[in-house]
Amino acid sequence: MKTIKILMTIGVVSFALFSFTKFAQEEWVVPAKYKNMKNPTEASADNIADGKVLYAKHCASCHGKKGLGDGTKANEVDGDLGDFSSKEFQTQTDGALFYKSYFGRDDMPNFEKKIPDQDDMWYVVSYMRTLKN
C-alpha cells in the first residue's frame, strides 16, 4: 500500500510539473546584432501611418487593434500575445521588436516574404511605439 501511495504521489507531482512547463513560455532570445539595432527609418507621421496600415493587415487579427493581445484570432494562439502598451513591451529595443516581429517563432509567423521590404517592418515598429499607455 505504501508503494502505491508513493507511485501515486510521484504521478501527481509529475503531471503538475508537466502541466506547468507546457504552458510556460520560453524566453525569447534576440541576437545581439538585432537587439542593439537602431530603427533606420524616421518615425514621421507618414511612416507611422504606413506602419498602422501594415499592422492592421498583418498583426491586428492576433494582437488586437490596440496591441492588447485580444484580436479575433487570439484564442487560436498558444503563446502569450503580450500587451504592446505595457512598460515591459515598450522598454524593449527597436531592434528586438523588429527581430521578433519580422522573423517570428512558434505561433508568431515569419514575415520575410509577406513584408519583404524591411523598412515596412520598421514602420510597424514605429507604429507599435504609439500603442503605449
Backbone as CSV, one residue per row, in Angstrom:
resi,resn,N_x,N_y,N_z,CA_x,CA_y,CA_z,C_x,C_y,C_z
1,MET,0.828,-1.199,0.000,0.000,0.000,0.000,0.868,1.257,0.000
2,LYS,1.965,1.193,0.738,2.876,2.327,0.816,3.470,2.612,-0.569
3,THR,3.792,1.571,-1.314,4.359,1.714,-2.654,3.358,2.384,-3.586
4,ILE,2.096,2.019,-3.479,1.061,2.609,-4.330,0.919,4.105,-4.023
5,LYS,0.959,4.475,-2.752,0.863,5.887,-2.379,2.054,6.673,-2.930
6,ILE,3.234,6.090,-2.842,4.430,6.762,-3.347,4.328,6.940,-4.862
7,LEU,3.904,5.880,-5.564,3.765,5.964,-7.012,2.698,6.986,-7.416
8,MET,1.612,7.024,-6.686,0.557,8.000,-6.977,1.067,9.420,-6.743
9,THR,1.797,9.622,-5.681,2.355,10.944,-5.383,3.313,11.375,-6.480
10,ILE,4.177,10.461,-6.910,5.105,10.760,-7.999,4.331,11.106,-9.265
11,GLY,3.279,10.360,-9.548,2.463,10.618,-10.731,1.805,11.989,-10.692
12,VAL,1.246,12.352,-9.543,0.582,13.649,-9.404,1.594,14.784,-9.551
13,VAL,2.744,14.643,-8.904,3.778,15.676,-8.993,4.291,15.791,-10.431
14,SER,4.517,14.663,-11.085,4.987,14.678,-12.476,3.975,15.363,-13.381
15,PHE,2.701,15.049,-13.205,1.656,15.671,-14.014,1.618,17.178,-13.792
16,ALA,1.726,17.590,-12.537,1.702,19.022,-12.214,2.889,19.739,-12.864
17,LEU,4.065,19.147,-12.782,5.249,19.765,-13.386,5.134,19.813,-14.901
18,PHE,4.628,18.750,-15.503,4.437,18.726,-16.950,3.451,19.807,-17.370
19,SER,2.363,19.938,-16.652,1.351,20.942,-16.973,1.935,22.338,-16.894
20,PHE,2.738,22.592,-15.874,3.338,23.909,-15.706,4.306,24.212,-16.837
21,THR,5.172,23.266,-17.173,6.173,23.518,-18.205,5.547,23.608,-19.581
22,LYS,4.435,22.950,-19.793,3.771,23.011,-21.091,3.267,24.418,-21.377
23,PHE,2.799,25.113,-20.356,2.224,26.429,-20.550,3.212,27.558,-20.300
24,ALA,4.368,27.262,-19.726,5.385,28.287,-19.520,6.044,28.591,-20.864
25,GLN,6.220,29.863,-21.152,6.799,30.244,-22.430,8.290,30.505,-22.251
26,GLU,9.059,29.977,-23.186,10.499,30.174,-23.177,10.823,31.639,-23.410
27,GLU,11.907,32.102,-22.785,12.345,33.470,-23.031,12.727,33.601,-24.506
28,TRP,12.352,34.704,-25.101,12.658,34.932,-26.499,13.991,35.655,-26.581
29,VAL,15.020,34.925,-26.946,16.364,35.482,-27.017,16.558,36.138,-28.381
30,VAL,16.921,37.399,-28.341,17.159,38.171,-29.561,18.667,38.273,-29.760
31,PRO,19.165,37.892,-30.943,20.602,38.015,-31.197,21.084,39.454,-31.003
32,ALA,22.291,39.608,-30.494,22.850,40.934,-30.207,22.811,41.846,-31.433
33,LYS,23.041,41.281,-32.608,23.012,42.068,-33.848,21.699,42.843,-33.971
34,TYR,20.608,42.203,-33.592,19.301,42.840,-33.698,18.949,43.628,-32.446
35,LYS,19.299,43.089,-31.302,18.950,43.760,-30.045,19.501,45.176,-30.006
36,ASN,20.691,45.361,-30.530,21.343,46.679,-30.493,21.068,47.524,-31.733
37,MET,20.256,47.002,-32.647,19.978,47.700,-33.896,19.036,48.881,-33.650
38,LYS,19.355,49.990,-34.277,18.501,51.183,-34.206,17.576,51.195,-35.412
39,ASN,16.424,51.765,-35.238,15.470,51.890,-36.333,16.054,52.835,-37.379
40,PRO,16.301,52.336,-38.595,16.912,53.178,-39.619,15.925,54.125,-40.306
41,THR,14.657,54.010,-39.968,13.644,54.867,-40.598,13.208,55.940,-39.611
42,GLU,12.729,57.018,-40.159,12.239,58.129,-39.344,10.832,57.799,-38.846
43,ALA,10.540,58.165,-37.617,9.197,57.949,-37.065,8.306,59.133,-37.437
44,SER,8.218,59.397,-38.728,7.396,60.509,-39.218,5.925,60.096,-39.218
45,ALA,5.063,61.072,-39.348,3.624,60.786,-39.381,3.280,59.857,-40.550
46,ASP,3.910,60.079,-41.709,3.632,59.234,-42.879,4.088,57.796,-42.649
47,ASN,5.290,57.629,-42.098,5.810,56.280,-41.854,4.989,55.546,-40.797
48,ILE,4.577,56.258,-39.761,3.745,55.642,-38.718,2.381,55.266,-39.307
49,ALA,1.849,56.109,-40.185,0.570,55.793,-40.845,0.719,54.537,-41.707
50,ASP,1.842,54.428,-42.425,2.098,53.218,-43.213,2.209,51.999,-42.294
51,GLY,2.892,52.175,-41.163,3.026,51.091,-40.189,1.682,50.658,-39.637
52,LYS,0.797,51.613,-39.422,-0.545,51.305,-38.908,-1.334,50.462,-39.906
53,VAL,-1.217,50.797,-41.185,-1.907,50.031,-42.242,-1.371,48.598,-42.274
54,LEU,-0.042,48.462,-42.229,0.568,47.128,-42.248,0.199,46.349,-40.985
55,TYR,0.182,47.020,-39.845,-0.203,46.380,-38.589,-1.640,45.868,-38.687
56,ALA,-2.531,46.697,-39.204,-3.941,46.292,-39.333,-4.074,45.067,-40.234
57,LYS,-3.272,45.007,-41.276,-3.346,43.900,-42.230,-2.729,42.613,-41.687
58,HIS,-1.585,42.721,-41.012,-0.813,41.534,-40.652,-0.804,41.185,-39.157
59,CYS,-1.120,42.126,-38.291,-0.903,41.911,-36.852,-2.179,41.945,-36.000
60,ALA,-3.099,42.804,-36.370,-4.265,43.061,-35.520,-5.142,41.832,-35.292
61,SER,-5.168,40.908,-36.238,-6.044,39.743,-36.069,-5.652,38.922,-34.837
62,CYS,-4.399,38.934,-34.459,-3.959,38.240,-33.237,-3.736,39.217,-32.085
63,HIS,-3.005,40.295,-32.360,-2.595,41.206,-31.291,-3.654,42.244,-30.931
64,GLY,-4.673,42.387,-31.741,-5.734,43.352,-31.467,-5.409,44.725,-32.027
65,LYS,-6.433,45.532,-32.212,-6.278,46.868,-32.799,-5.357,47.759,-31.969
66,LYS,-5.383,47.568,-30.661,-4.564,48.404,-29.774,-3.391,47.637,-29.170
67,GLY,-3.109,46.442,-29.695,-1.961,45.673,-29.226,-2.131,45.048,-27.858
68,LEU,-3.361,44.768,-27.483,-3.629,44.207,-26.152,-3.702,42.684,-26.154
69,GLY,-3.449,42.065,-27.311,-3.494,40.607,-27.404,-4.903,40.063,-27.476
70,ASP,-5.835,40.878,-27.940,-7.248,40.492,-27.947,-7.853,40.464,-29.348
71,GLY,-7.037,40.131,-30.335,-7.536,40.062,-31.709,-8.481,38.897,-31.919
72,THR,-9.124,38.873,-33.064,-10.120,37.844,-33.364,-9.526,36.437,-33.410
73,LYS,-8.238,36.313,-33.699,-7.576,35.008,-33.749,-6.765,34.705,-32.494
74,ALA,-6.836,35.545,-31.492,-6.011,35.395,-30.284,-6.225,34.050,-29.595
75,ASN,-7.445,33.552,-29.603,-7.734,32.283,-28.926,-7.122,31.077,-29.639
76,GLU,-6.700,31.255,-30.878,-6.102,30.167,-31.649,-4.601,30.042,-31.401
77,VAL,-4.025,30.974,-30.652,-2.585,31.036,-30.424,-2.253,30.481,-29.050
78,ASP,-1.216,29.631,-28.991,-0.813,29.041,-27.717,0.012,29.990,-26.860
79,GLY,0.871,30.772,-27.463,1.791,31.625,-26.713,1.141,32.893,-26.194
80,ASP,1.908,33.631,-25.408,1.476,34.911,-24.867,1.585,35.962,-25.959
81,LEU,0.506,36.624,-26.273,0.499,37.639,-27.318,1.018,38.981,-26.836
82,GLY,1.210,39.116,-25.548,1.758,40.348,-24.995,0.765,41.487,-24.973
83,ASP,1.184,42.538,-24.333,0.418,43.770,-24.248,1.362,44.866,-24.720
84,PHE,1.153,45.353,-25.930,2.074,46.315,-26.522,2.068,47.652,-25.779
85,SER,1.054,47.893,-24.962,1.008,49.145,-24.210,1.784,49.053,-22.892
86,SER,2.212,47.859,-22.525,2.874,47.674,-21.228,4.295,48.239,-21.218
87,LYS,4.748,48.575,-20.042,6.121,49.067,-19.869,7.119,47.999,-20.302
88,GLU,6.828,46.738,-19.973,7.714,45.628,-20.338,7.916,45.570,-21.853
89,PHE,6.839,45.713,-22.602,6.937,45.682,-24.056,7.664,46.913,-24.578
90,GLN,7.255,48.078,-24.106,7.787,49.331,-24.631,9.260,49.564,-24.277
91,THR,9.779,48.893,-23.253,11.195,49.070,-22.906,12.124,48.193,-23.753
92,GLN,11.559,47.315,-24.566,12.384,46.538,-25.493,12.977,47.488,-26.541
93,THR,14.140,47.131,-27.050,14.757,47.962,-28.081,13.978,47.842,-29.382
94,ASP,14.144,48.838,-30.239,13.514,48.773,-31.559,13.992,47.530,-32.306
95,GLY,15.287,47.227,-32.167,15.841,46.060,-32.842,15.210,44.761,-32.376
96,ALA,14.957,44.654,-31.063,14.307,43.449,-30.533,12.892,43.314,-31.083
97,LEU,12.166,44.430,-31.130,10.803,44.390,-31.675,10.824,44.033,-33.155
98,PHE,11.784,44.590,-33.881,11.913,44.255,-35.303,12.177,42.764,-35.468
99,TYR,13.136,42.252,-34.735,13.517,40.835,-34.858,12.332,39.917,-34.563
100,LYS,11.661,40.158,-33.457,10.532,39.302,-33.074,9.395,39.397,-34.087
101,SER,9.130,40.601,-34.554,8.027,40.807,-35.490,8.342,40.275,-36.883
102,TYR,9.572,40.414,-37.309,9.938,40.056,-38.680,10.242,38.570,-38.849
103,PHE,10.976,38.014,-37.906,11.403,36.619,-38.033,10.471,35.639,-37.329
104,GLY,9.778,36.074,-36.288,8.808,35.239,-35.599,9.404,34.008,-34.932
105,ARG,8.526,33.208,-34.333,8.852,31.902,-33.752,7.543,31.280,-33.291
106,ASP,7.522,29.983,-33.216,6.321,29.249,-32.785,5.082,29.773,-33.515
107,ASP,4.087,30.260,-32.765,2.850,30.751,-33.386,3.012,32.117,-34.061
108,MET,4.065,32.833,-33.732,4.315,34.129,-34.373,4.929,33.860,-35.748
109,PRO,4.193,34.197,-36.829,4.701,33.865,-38.170,5.904,34.703,-38.578
110,ASN,6.620,34.183,-39.551,7.743,34.872,-40.172,7.167,35.779,-41.259
111,PHE,7.631,37.024,-41.309,7.096,37.975,-42.281,8.091,38.354,-43.371
112,GLU,9.177,37.625,-43.518,10.179,37.950,-44.535,9.582,37.947,-45.949
113,LYS,8.631,37.070,-46.214,8.019,37.004,-47.551,6.784,37.886,-47.654
114,LYS,6.030,38.004,-46.575,4.805,38.810,-46.610,5.110,40.305,-46.613
115,ILE,6.204,40.677,-45.942,6.630,42.074,-45.893,8.114,42.107,-46.286
116,PRO,8.407,41.944,-47.576,9.804,41.800,-47.997,10.673,43.047,-47.796
117,ASP,10.077,44.230,-47.822,10.841,45.460,-47.601,10.984,45.683,-46.090
118,GLN,12.197,45.533,-45.595,12.419,45.648,-44.155,12.020,47.017,-43.613
119,ASP,12.110,48.065,-44.423,11.678,49.386,-43.957,10.213,49.349,-43.528
120,ASP,9.410,48.580,-44.240,7.994,48.469,-43.870,7.835,47.882,-42.472
121,MET,8.653,46.897,-42.129,8.570,46.331,-40.778,9.033,47.355,-39.737
122,TRP,10.017,48.156,-40.114,10.446,49.224,-39.194,9.309,50.223,-38.976
123,TYR,8.498,50.485,-40.005,7.338,51.367,-39.842,6.347,50.757,-38.853
124,VAL,6.194,49.431,-38.913,5.313,48.751,-37.956,5.860,48.929,-36.541
125,VAL,7.170,48.798,-36.374,7.788,49.012,-35.056,7.483,50.426,-34.578
126,SER,7.639,51.415,-35.459,7.334,52.801,-35.078,5.872,52.943,-34.677
127,TYR,4.982,52.273,-35.405,3.562,52.316,-35.042,3.330,51.661,-33.683
128,MET,3.966,50.514,-33.440,3.773,49.822,-32.149,4.203,50.718,-30.988
129,ARG,5.151,51.600,-31.216,5.591,52.537,-30.172,4.476,53.498,-29.780
130,THR,3.512,53.719,-30.657,2.410,54.641,-30.349,1.328,53.979,-29.499
131,LEU,1.430,52.681,-29.279,0.381,51.949,-28.557,0.580,51.950,-27.046
132,LYS,1.537,52.703,-26.548,1.788,52.723,-25.099,0.681,53.477,-24.368
133,ASN,0.564,53.147,-23.077,-0.465,53.816,-22.241,-0.196,55.290,-22.091
